[in-house]
Amino acid sequence: MIAGEAEKTYLELMELFGSRAQAARCDTISQRLKKVRDLTLVRVAGPNYLVIACDSDGGIGPKVHDTVYTTGYWLGRLAARVPLMEVMASGAAPLLVLNALSVELEPTGKSIIAGVRAEAAAAGLTDPAAVSGSTEENVPTVATGVGVTVIGVGQEALLKPGTGRAFELVAAVGVPKSAPADDVTSSDRDIADLSTVRSLLGLSFIGDILPVGSKGIAYEARQMAMAAGLNLLLDQGCPLDVNKSAGPSTCVLVSLPENCLPQLAAAVDKPVAPVGQLVP
């Protein structure tokens, strides 16, 4: 589709979501797009946004040349969990999960898709149409490659990125772990998951929520501060390795008033540790 056709299609979409007047005010698609941390936001009508997150895994799986062995099912769950957590943590509701698998459908693809569907269901997406994707049927593969994209919907006033406030604490919920240094398993009670994010969303004193990825706690905490127009003062006494990869988002950062830290620890069934403070 050429740019002019894409613009026409987009304006028609605006008329469906909003009004003809709103569509007329839309000059270019790029004016509706913005990047917030690892999220892409698309304003579709008025205060309504599509929120898009994606993640990939390579060399992890059940194939002979994978560097790290795991079952296709568990790989599917973790691959879907990361972008689902990112969309949910933003304050948006997941709508679609799309998987791009660089493996054959039988048997590897089916086991990965089963894991993706299970994780999608845990996020509330139980309709079979909410999960779609593609596999590699033309070229034999000897190592596993997975990409997952999640599309959600949310209202601007409810989106959380950038809502941290000066002098609030930044705390980690969960412990950073990543293969191959760590064995990330479903029985590990130290790692954050979708239920962790859901619990955090239900706490009125929590501001920003940010799943931690491969760049580690310190990097993501600075991203949280930057989104709020603030700086980060790292806690030198933090018991966690703030530079260690958290792999498939095994921990989540939150901003909150300092006096609410005991309430946070009581509300979640994961380890909680202060990692810094947001400062002007």
N, C-alpha and C positions, 0 to 999 in steps of 0.2 A: 504494500500500500504506500503510495507516494504521500508527501507531506500534506498537499492540498486535500487529498481524499481523507486522510486521517483527521484533519481539522474539521472537515464537513461532518464526518461520522461523530466526532467528539461533540460538536454543537448539537447534533441530533440527540445525543445521549443526554446532554444538559437539559434539553427540553423535556425528556422523559423524567429526569430526576427533579427538575425544578420548574422554572417558568421560561417562556419564550424571552421575556425581558432579561432574565439572568443569562440566558444563552447569548443574547445579543451583546451583553457586556463582556463576554469572554473573548479577548483579542487573540490570544495564542494559548496552546496547550501548556507551554512552559510556564506561563503565569499561574497555572494551577498546580504545578509540581514543586515540591520542596523535599530536601534531604535532611533528616533529623537523625543523627548518629547512624545506626545501621538500618534505619527505616526509610522508606520512600512514601511520602504522603501525596495523595492526589485529591484536590478539592473538587467534588463532583457537583455540589449544589449548596449554596448558602454555607452553613457551618458544617456540612457533612463531608467526611473524608473517607477515601479508601486508604488503608494502611497496609503496606506490603513489606514483608521480610523474607529473606532466603538464607539457606545454609547449604554447605556441601561437605561430603565425606569421601575420601579416597584412600585406598589401600587398607581399609578396615572392613572386615567381613569374613565370609566362609570360604573364599576361593583360594586356590593353591598359592598364588603369588601375593596375597594380602600380607601386609607387614604386621598387622594386629588382627588376631582371630577373634571373631564373635559370630553369633548366629545372625542370619538375615533378619529374623524377627526383632531382635534387640537393636540391631543397627537401624531398622526402620523406625522403631520407637524413638531412639535418640535423635535421628536425623529430622524427624518431624517435630520433636519436642522443642528444639532450639528456636525455630521461627515462630512456633505457636506461643512459646513463652514471651518472645519479643513483642508479638502483636498484642497479647493479653496484657503484658506489663505496661504497654503504652496507654491502656484504657480503652482499646478498641475490642470489638467482638470478632473472633475468627469467622470467616464465611466460606473460604475454599482452601483446600490443601492440594497442591500440584507437585507430583514427584517425577523427576527425570532420572531414570535408572540406566546406567551404562553396563547392564547385564541382561542376560536372556530372561524371558518370562518364566520358563520352567527349567530348574526349580527355584533358582535364586531369587528372581524377581517376585514370585508369588509370596515367598516368605518375608521379603522386605515390605511388600505392599500390605501384608497382614499386620506388620508392626506399625506402619504408617496409619492404617485404618484404626488400630487400637488406640493410638495416641490421639488421633483426631476425635474419636469417640469420647476419650477422657476430657477433651476440651469442649464437648457438647455437640460435635458434628457427627451425628449418627446417621444422617441421610446418606445412602451410598453415592449420590450425585455430588456430595461435598468433597469427595476425593477422586482425583483423576491423574493421569500421567502417561508415561511412555517407557518402553524398554528397547533394548538393542537386539534385533532379530537377524541382522545381516552379517555381523562380524563376531566370531567367537571371542570371548573375553576370559582372561585368566586372573584378573584382579577386579575388585569391586569399586564402582564409582556411583555416588548417589547425590542428587541435588533436590532440595525441597523448597518450594515457595509457598508462603501462606498469605492470603489476602483477607483483610478484615475491614470492618466498617466502624466508624466512630464519629462523635461530634466534637468539634474543636474545643468547646468549653470543658470537656471531660478528658481530653488527652493529657497525659502526665509528663511527657518530656519537657524539662525546663521549669518544673514546678517546685524545685528545691529552693529553700529560702536561707538567707544569710544567718549564720550561727547555728543552723541545724546540724545534727550529726549525720554522717554517712555510715551505715552499718551493713555488714555482710550477713546474709542468711544462707547457711550452708557452707561447705568447705570446698575450695578449688581443687579439683582432681581432673586428670586427663591421661588417656593412654598415649604412649606405652608405659609411662612411669607409674601409672596407677591402674588398677583393675576396676573399671566403672561398671558396677553391677546393679541389678534391680533391687537387691537386698540391702544395699548400702543406705542406711538411714541418715547419713551425713549430707547427702546430695539433694539439692533443690529439685523440684519437679513442678508440674502444672498445678497440683493442689497447693503447693507453697505459694505460687503467684496468686491463685484464687483467694487464699487466706489473707495475703497482704492487701489485695484490692478491697477487702472488706473492713480494713482498719482505717478509721477516719483520720487518725493522726499521721498516716503515712503520706508523704508527698510523692516524689519521683520514685520510680521503680525501674531498675536496669539490670537485666541478666548479664552475667560476666562471661566473656568468651575467651578465645585463645590468647588475647593480649594481657589478661590478668586484671586483678582488682584495682591496682593503682591507675592504670590507663583508663579503665571504665569510670572510676570515680572522678577523674579529671574531666572526662567527657560529660558526666552529670553536672559538674560544677560549671563547665563552659556553656552548657545548654541554658543554665539559669543566669548567665552573665556574672558568675562568681569565680572565686579561686578555691583551691583545695589545700587544706592543711592536713597532711597525713599524720596519723597517730603512730608515733615511733614505737609504742608499746603494743601494737597490734599483734596478736598471737598467730596470725595467718601469714603465709608467704604472699605478699601483695603483688609480686611479679610473676607468680606461677600461673600457667594456663589453667583455666577452668573448663577446658574442653567443651563438652556439650552443655554448657551453662549449668554446671553443678552448684553454683552459688549465685545469689541475686543481691544487688545493692539497693538500699532504700535510703531516703532522706526522712528525717523525723526530728521532733524536738528532743533535746537531750533527756528531759525528765520522763519521756515515754519509752526509753530503752527497756526498762523492766517489763512493761506491758507487752512490748514486742516479743521479748523472750518467752513470756508466758503464753502468747497467742499462737506460736508456731512450734512445730515439733522438730525443728532443725537447730543446729548450733548458731548462735548469734554473737557477733563480735563487732565492736566499733572500729572503724578503719580510718576515720578522719572527720574533719569539720568543714562545712562550707563557709567561706569568709569573703567579705567584700574585696 
